């Protein structure tokens, strides 16, 4: 089952939980708001939309610190 919004689909993958997707996308959106460059050319000016697309495509690498729920996207320049 996929959760759909107007333009975004949260992945329905047994190895990638919805919670993980949302946390990583939110942290990536914060990076974009603070001036990080997007991995994709985007027509959207909203960092949340851009970050969700980047995470959905697997372009955002993150570390899962001992699987304790602390997810941190790693920014590459």
C-alpha positions as CSV (number, residue, x, y, z in Angstrom):
1,X,0.0,0.0,0.0
2,X,1.4,3.4,-1.0
3,X,0.5,6.7,0.7
4,X,-0.1,9.3,-2.0
5,X,-0.2,13.0,-1.9
6,X,-0.6,15.4,-4.8
7,X,2.8,14.8,-6.3
8,X,4.7,12.4,-3.9
9,X,4.7,8.8,-3.2
10,X,6.1,7.4,0.0
11,X,7.9,4.1,-0.9
12,X,6.2,0.9,0.2
13,X,9.3,-1.2,0.7
14,X,9.8,-3.7,3.5
15,X,13.4,-2.6,3.9
16,X,12.7,1.1,3.9
17,X,10.0,2.1,6.4
18,X,7.8,5.1,6.0
19,X,9.1,6.5,9.2
20,X,12.7,6.3,8.0
21,X,11.7,8.0,4.7
22,X,10.0,10.9,6.5
23,X,12.8,11.5,8.9
24,X,15.6,11.4,6.2
25,X,13.5,13.6,3.9
26,X,12.9,16.1,6.7
27,X,16.6,16.3,7.6
28,X,17.5,16.7,4.0
29,X,14.9,19.5,3.6
30,X,16.6,21.3,6.5
31,X,20.0,20.9,4.7
32,X,18.4,22.4,1.5
33,X,16.9,25.3,3.6
34,X,20.4,26.0,5.0
35,X,21.9,26.3,1.5
36,X,22.9,22.8,0.4
37,X,22.7,22.2,-3.3
38,X,20.0,19.9,-4.6
39,X,21.0,16.6,-6.3
40,X,18.2,17.1,-8.9
41,X,17.1,20.0,-11.0
42,X,13.8,21.0,-9.5
43,X,10.9,23.1,-10.6
44,X,9.6,23.3,-7.0
45,X,10.9,26.0,-4.7
46,X,9.8,24.0,-1.7
47,X,12.7,22.1,0.0
48,X,10.4,19.5,1.3
49,X,9.2,18.5,-2.2
50,X,12.8,18.4,-3.5
51,X,14.1,16.4,-0.5
52,X,11.3,13.8,-0.8
53,X,12.1,13.3,-4.5
54,X,15.8,12.9,-3.7
55,X,15.1,10.3,-1.0
56,X,12.6,8.5,-3.1
57,X,15.2,8.2,-5.9
58,X,17.9,6.9,-3.5
59,X,20.1,10.0,-4.0
60,X,20.4,10.8,-0.3
61,X,22.8,8.7,1.7
62,X,22.3,8.4,5.4
63,X,23.7,6.8,8.5
64,X,21.6,4.8,10.8
65,X,23.5,5.1,14.1
66,X,23.3,1.6,15.5
67,X,19.6,1.4,14.4
68,X,18.6,3.6,17.4
69,X,16.4,5.8,15.3
70,X,18.9,8.6,14.8
71,X,19.1,9.1,11.0
72,X,21.5,11.6,9.6
73,X,21.7,12.4,5.9
74,X,25.3,12.8,4.7
75,X,25.8,15.7,2.5
76,X,28.3,15.4,-0.4
77,X,29.7,18.5,-2.1
